[in-house]
């Protein structure tokens, strides 16, 4: 069970009795969705449409499209089930969970910092 309270997340064994929202998913499906696994033609389609973004954003655009499709496919296919207050669940998901296909300036800074970190 993952509990988020006062902007801090903690994981404990068990089931929440009075949860605002519940997300049910297997570990395999959760990781598959986080890695943006989707049908190969989705990546091809995204790359065909990447002319709408600047050259340096093409990779991020393709990753975002495949990530969104993977998430929608998992939700619509019933691999991820959300019950309870869906607005709260969505807010928590967007704020607290980072998907591999989501990049931010901070992520890029952290990647660069780790590459050049001297130990």
C-alpha positions in Angstrom: 0.0 0.0 0.0 1.3 3.4 -1.0 0.3 6.3 1.3 0.9 9.9 0.3 0.4 12.3 3.2 1.9 15.8 3.7 3.8 15.5 0.4 5.6 12.4 1.6 5.1 8.9 0.2 5.5 5.7 2.2 5.0 2.0 1.3 3.7 -0.6 3.7 2.3 -4.1 3.3 -1.5 -4.3 3.4 -4.7 -2.8 1.9 -6.0 0.6 2.6 -9.5 0.6 4.2 -10.6 4.2 3.6 -8.5 5.3 0.5 -9.5 8.3 -1.5 -8.5 6.4 -4.7 -7.3 2.9 -5.4 -5.0 1.9 -8.3 -4.9 -1.8 -9.1 -2.2 -3.1 -11.4 0.3 -6.0 -11.7 3.9 -5.1 -11.3 4.5 -6.3 -14.9 1.8 -4.1 -16.3 3.0 -1.1 -14.2 6.6 -1.4 -15.4 5.5 -2.0 -19.0 3.4 1.1 -18.9 6.1 3.1 -17.2 8.6 2.0 -19.9 6.1 3.2 -22.6 5.8 -0.2 -24.2 3.4 0.0 -27.1 2.9 -1.5 -30.5 5.8 -0.8 -32.9 3.6 1.1 -35.4 2.9 3.7 -32.6 6.6 4.6 -32.6 6.6 4.7 -36.4 3.6 7.0 -36.4 5.1 9.3 -33.8 8.3 9.6 -35.7 6.3 10.3 -38.9 4.5 13.2 -37.0 7.6 14.6 -35.3 7.9 17.3 -38.0 5.6 19.4 -35.7 8.4 19.9 -33.1 11.9 21.4 -33.2 14.8 19.0 -34.1 16.1 18.8 -30.5 12.6 17.8 -29.2 11.9 15.0 -31.7 13.1 12.2 -29.4 11.0 13.5 -26.5 8.0 13.9 -28.8 8.2 10.3 -29.9 8.7 9.1 -26.3 5.8 11.1 -25.1 3.4 9.8 -27.8 4.4 6.1 -27.1 4.1 6.8 -23.3 0.6 8.3 -23.6 -0.5 5.4 -25.9 0.9 2.8 -23.5 -0.9 4.5 -20.6 -4.2 4.8 -22.4 -4.0 1.2 -23.7 -3.4 -0.1 -20.2 -6.3 1.9 -18.8 -8.7 1.1 -21.5 -7.7 -2.5 -21.7 -8.3 -2.9 -17.9 -4.7 -3.6 -17.0 -4.7 -0.6 -14.7 -7.9 -0.1 -12.7 -8.6 3.2 -10.8 -11.5 3.3 -8.4 -12.6 6.0 -6.0 -11.8 9.7 -6.6 -10.3 9.6 -10.1 -9.5 13.3 -10.0 -7.3 12.8 -6.9 -5.7 9.7 -8.4 -4.8 11.5 -11.6 -3.4 14.5 -9.6 -1.3 12.2 -7.5 -0.1 10.2 -10.6 0.9 13.4 -12.5 2.6 15.0 -9.5 4.3 12.0 -7.8 5.0 9.4 -10.4 7.7 9.9 -13.0 7.4 7.9 -16.2 10.5 7.0 -18.2 9.0 8.8 -21.2 8.5 12.1 -19.3 11.6 14.3 -19.4 12.0 17.7 -17.8 14.8 20.1 -17.6 15.5 18.9 -14.1 15.8 15.3 -15.4 18.2 16.4 -18.0 20.3 18.2 -15.4 20.3 15.1 -13.2 21.5 13.0 -16.1 24.3 15.3 -16.9 25.2 15.7 -13.3 25.4 11.9 -12.8 27.6 11.5 -15.9 30.2 14.0 -14.7 30.0 13.3 -11.0 33.5 12.7 -9.5 33.7 10.1 -6.8 
